[in-house]
Amino acid sequence: MSGAVPSGFLALPSIDEALAREVQAALDRVEEVLHETVTASDPLLTEAASHLLSAGGKRFRATLVLLAAYFGNPKAPELVPAAAVVELTHVATLYHDDVMDEATMRRGEVSANQRWGNKIAILVGDYVFARASEMLADLGADAVRLQARTFGRLVQGQILETSGPAEGVDPLQHYLQVIADKTASLIASSAQFGATFGKADPQIVETITRACDALGMAFQLSDDILDVASHPGESGKTPGTDLHEGVLTLPMFHALRGSEPEHARLRSLLGRPLDDAETAEALELLRAHPAMEMAYADLRAWADKARAELATLPDVPARRAFEALCDYVVERSG
């Protein structure tokens, strides 16, 4: 048995210990590949490209690649580079996202755009994606095609988020489409990479991909609910960030659909930038609003959709690990 000590998701008590240790050992190798891949001859580029990787992160997508391979051959040599590719792709988008959002912090550290400026941050994001693409080329044409299709969806989601809903489009449905493109697509592709390179049965590849598409939706909805429901120090996040910036997320869309006079003050605070006092007020009002339970119900529905797909897969420790992740994304925001 590997001596690797499981951390993060892999430390969940419902995940088989032997499986968790094996996946953790592979993740440790992924971590080495990530840092080797972004090392450049220029010291500034190396420092900037390593910035977000060194700040940590859940490595959720890389974990999915490795777990999905257990429906086939988890020792396939392509798995570690494939896991590194999806993680680098995710990190590349974060550099660009922070520029567009004018973010000042990411993963508890000063954001790259804040530290080196927008131009460097954009170029570093391009560099990280280029390095991922170079590694991807060694994995074959089908892998390149899947990554290109996924990256297209990531860009589409960012454009949709930036442009906002078109006239006549339901804002809630627009928001869900943004999540499907920006978050769920790469999470689904991560599982598809793992199952494909693990040589799993094609039907299993399709099923785990659908399951992780739903899991990806639940993962982002959980994050958005957590921004409202959490308290300082509980989640590592500053609660009310979306409210403060005037960003609408799932609980807020449900609150805005109401017309009750007693909730008029809350509705007046949503969808516009708030000062600190207004943010605190909006948090208190939203936490007490029925919209929170509506949001939790939506979250549980997406997690249940993922579980329904997983239930058709072979009853092996990897399936139970995926089911544990479904539980995790629901429980972390509760």
C-alpha positions in Angstrom: 0.0 0.0 0.0 1.2 3.5 -0.8 2.5 5.6 2.1 0.9 8.7 0.8 -1.4 10.4 3.3 -4.8 11.3 1.8 -5.7 15.0 2.1 -8.6 17.2 1.0 -11.4 15.2 -0.6 -9.5 12.0 -0.3 -9.5 12.2 3.5 -13.3 11.8 3.6 -14.1 8.9 5.9 -16.4 7.2 3.4 -13.7 6.8 0.8 -11.9 3.5 0.8 -8.5 4.0 2.5 -6.4 1.9 0.1 -8.0 3.7 -2.9 -7.4 7.1 -1.3 -3.8 6.4 -0.7 -3.2 5.2 -4.2 -4.9 8.3 -5.7 -3.0 10.6 -3.3 0.3 9.1 -4.4 -0.7 9.8 -8.0 -1.7 13.3 -7.1 1.7 13.8 -5.5 3.2 13.0 -8.9 0.8 15.3 -10.6 1.9 18.1 -8.3 5.5 17.5 -9.3 4.6 17.6 -13.0 2.6 20.8 -12.6 5.5 22.7 -11.1 8.0 21.2 -13.6 5.8 22.2 -16.5 5.5 25.9 -15.7 9.2 26.3 -15.0 10.7 28.6 -17.6 14.1 30.1 -18.4 12.9 33.5 -17.3 12.7 33.9 -13.5 9.7 36.3 -13.7 7.7 33.9 -15.9 8.5 31.0 -13.6 7.5 32.9 -10.5 4.2 34.3 -12.0 3.3 30.9 -13.6 3.9 29.1 -10.3 2.0 31.7 -8.3 -1.4 30.1 -8.2 -0.1 26.5 -8.1 2.0 27.3 -5.1 -1.0 29.0 -3.4 -2.7 25.6 -3.2 -6.2 24.7 -4.5 -8.3 21.6 -4.2 -6.9 19.7 -7.2 -10.5 18.6 -7.6 -10.3 18.1 -11.4 -7.1 16.2 -11.2 -8.6 13.9 -8.6 -11.5 13.2 -10.8 -9.2 12.1 -13.7 -7.4 9.7 -11.4 -10.6 8.3 -9.7 -12.4 7.7 -13.0 -9.6 5.5 -14.2 -10.4 3.0 -11.5 -13.3 1.9 -13.7 -10.6 0.5 -16.0 -6.8 0.5 -15.6 -5.7 3.1 -12.9 -2.1 2.5 -13.7 -2.2 3.7 -17.3 0.8 6.0 -18.0 -1.3 8.7 -19.6 -3.2 9.5 -16.4 -0.8 11.7 -14.5 -0.1 14.0 -17.5 -3.9 14.1 -18.3 -4.6 15.1 -14.7 -1.9 17.8 -15.0 -3.4 19.0 -18.2 -6.9 19.6 -16.8 -5.5 21.3 -13.7 -3.3 23.6 -15.8 -6.2 24.4 -18.0 -8.2 25.4 -14.9 -5.4 27.5 -13.5 -5.0 29.3 -16.8 -8.6 30.4 -16.7 -8.2 31.7 -13.2 -5.5 34.1 -14.3 -7.8 35.5 -17.0 -10.8 35.5 -14.7 -9.0 37.6 -12.1 -8.1 40.2 -14.8 -11.7 40.4 -16.0 -13.1 40.5 -12.4 -10.4 42.9 -11.2 -9.8 40.5 -8.4 -7.3 41.4 -5.6 -7.1 38.0 -3.9 -7.0 34.4 -5.1 -6.6 31.3 -2.9 -5.6 33.5 0.0 -2.8 35.2 -1.9 -2.6 38.5 -3.8 -3.9 37.8 -7.3 -1.4 37.8 -10.2 -3.0 40.8 -11.8 -2.7 42.8 -8.6 0.9 41.8 -8.1 2.3 42.0 -11.7 -0.5 43.9 -13.6 -3.1 42.8 -16.1 -0.7 42.4 -19.1 1.5 40.0 -17.3 -1.4 38.1 -15.8 -3.0 37.6 -19.2 0.2 36.5 -20.8 0.9 34.1 -17.9 -2.5 32.6 -18.3 -1.7 32.1 -22.0 1.6 30.5 -21.1 0.1 28.1 -18.7 -2.5 27.0 -21.3 0.2 26.7 -23.9 2.2 24.4 -21.6 -0.9 22.3 -21.0 -1.5 22.1 -24.8 2.1 20.9 -25.4 1.6 18.1 -22.9 -1.8 17.3 -24.4 -0.3 16.8 -27.8 1.6 13.7 -26.5 -1.8 12.2 -25.4 -3.2 11.9 -28.9 -5.6 13.6 -31.3 -8.7 12.5 -29.5 -7.4 14.1 -26.3 -6.6 17.3 -28.1 -10.1 17.4 -29.6 -11.8 17.0 -26.3 -9.6 19.7 -24.7 -10.3 22.1 -27.6 -14.0 21.5 -27.3 -13.9 22.0 -23.5 -11.9 25.2 -23.8 -14.4 26.5 -26.3 -17.1 26.0 -23.8 -15.0 27.7 -21.1 -14.6 30.8 -23.3 -18.3 30.7 -24.2 -19.3 30.6 -20.6 -17.1 33.6 -19.8 -18.6 35.6 -22.7 -22.1 34.7 -21.6 -21.3 35.8 -18.0 -19.7 39.1 -19.3 -22.5 40.0 -21.7 -25.4 39.0 -19.5 -28.7 37.4 -20.6 -30.1 38.5 -23.9 -33.5 40.1 -24.1 -36.2 37.5 -23.4 -33.9 35.0 -21.8 -34.6 33.9 -18.2 -31.7 35.3 -16.1 -31.7 32.1 -13.9 -31.4 29.9 -17.0 -28.7 32.1 -18.3 -26.8 31.8 -15.0 -27.1 28.0 -15.1 -25.8 27.9 -18.7 -22.8 30.0 -17.6 -22.1 27.4 -14.9 -22.5 24.5 -17.3 -19.9 26.1 -19.6 -17.5 27.7 -17.2 -17.4 25.0 -14.5 -19.2 21.8 -15.3 -17.7 21.3 -18.7 -14.1 20.9 -17.4 -15.2 18.8 -14.5 -17.0 16.4 -16.9 -14.0 16.4 -19.2 -11.8 15.5 -16.3 -13.7 12.3 -15.6 -13.9 11.6 -19.3 -10.1 11.8 -19.6 -9.6 9.5 -16.7 -12.1 6.8 -17.8 -10.9 7.0 -21.4 -7.2 6.7 -20.7 -8.0 4.0 -18.1 -9.6 2.0 -21.1 -13.0 1.7 -19.3 -15.9 0.4 -21.3 -17.3 3.1 -23.6 -20.7 3.0 -21.8 -18.9 3.6 -18.5 -17.0 6.6 -20.0 -20.3 8.1 -21.1 -22.0 7.5 -17.8 -19.2 8.9 -15.6 -19.0 12.0 -17.9 -22.7 12.7 -17.5 -22.4 12.1 -13.7 -19.6 14.6 -13.4 -21.3 17.1 -15.5 -24.1 17.1 -12.9 -21.5 17.0 -10.1 -19.9 20.1 -11.7 -23.2 22.0 -11.6 -23.6 21.0 -7.9 -20.0 22.0 -7.2 -20.5 25.6 -8.4 -23.9 26.0 -6.9 -22.5 24.8 -3.6 -19.8 27.5 -3.9 -22.4 30.2 -4.6 -24.5 29.1 -1.6 -21.5 29.0 0.6 -20.8 32.6 -0.2 -24.0 33.5 1.5 -24.3 30.7 4.2 -20.8 30.6 5.5 -19.4 32.7 8.4 -15.8 34.1 8.6 -13.3 31.4 9.4 -15.6 28.5 8.5 -14.8 28.0 4.9 -11.7 30.0 4.1 -13.9 32.4 2.1 -15.1 35.9 2.9 -18.9 35.6 3.0 -20.9 38.1 1.0 -18.3 38.6 -1.7 -20.9 38.2 -4.5 -23.4 40.4 -2.7 -20.7 43.1 -2.2 -19.8 43.1 -5.9 -23.4 43.0 -7.1 -23.1 39.6 -8.6 -26.3 37.6 -8.8 -26.1 33.9 -7.9 -28.7 31.1 -7.2 -30.1 32.3 -3.8 -30.4 35.8 -5.1 -32.3 34.8 -8.3 -34.8 33.0 -6.2 -35.2 36.0 -3.9 -35.7 38.3 -6.8 -38.5 36.2 -8.1 -40.6 36.9 -5.1 -42.9 39.9 -4.6 -43.6 39.8 -0.9 -43.6 43.3 0.7 -41.6 42.1 3.7 -38.7 41.2 1.4 -38.7 44.4 -0.6 -35.6 45.8 1.2 -33.6 42.7 0.3 -34.6 42.9 -3.4 -33.5 46.5 -3.5 -30.0 45.4 -2.4 -29.5 42.7 -4.9 -27.7 43.1 -8.2 -25.8 46.3 -7.4 -22.5 47.0 -5.7 -22.9 47.4 -1.9 -20.9 49.0 0.8 -19.8 47.0 3.9 -22.9 47.9 5.9 -25.3 47.1 3.1 -23.4 43.8 2.5 -23.9 42.8 6.1 -27.6 43.7 6.0 -28.1 41.8 2.7 -26.4 38.8 4.2 -28.7 38.8 7.2 -31.8 39.2 5.1 -30.9 36.6 2.5 -29.9 34.0 5.1 -33.4 34.3 6.6 -35.2 34.2 3.2 -37.0 31.1 1.8 -34.7 31.6 -1.2 -31.9 29.8 0.6 -34.0 26.6 1.0 -34.9 26.8 -2.7 -31.2 27.1 -3.6 -30.4 24.1 -1.4 -33.2 22.1 -3.1 -31.6 22.9 -6.5 -28.2 21.9 -5.3 -29.5 18.6 -3.9 -31.3 18.0 -7.2 -28.1 18.3 -9.2 -26.3 16.0 -6.7 -29.1 13.5 -7.0 -28.8 13.6 -10.8 -25.1 12.7 -10.5 -25.9 9.9 -8.0 -28.5 8.4 -10.3 -25.9 8.1 -13.0 -23.3 6.7 -10.6 -25.8 4.1 -9.4 -25.6 2.4 -12.8 -21.8 1.9 -12.6 -20.1 -1.2 -11.2 -20.2 -1.3 -7.4 -16.5 -0.7 -6.8 -14.6 1.7 -4.3 -14.2 4.3 -7.0 -18.0 4.5 -7.4 -18.4 5.0 -3.7 -15.7 7.7 -3.8 -17.7 9.6 -6.4 -20.8 9.2 -4.3 -18.9 10.6 -1.4 -18.0 13.7 -3.5 -21.7 14.2 -4.2 -22.4 14.1 -0.5 -19.5 16.5 0.1 -20.6 19.2 -2.3 -24.0 19.2 -0.6 -22.8 19.1 3.0 -20.1 21.7 2.6 -22.7 24.5 2.0 -25.1 23.3 4.7 
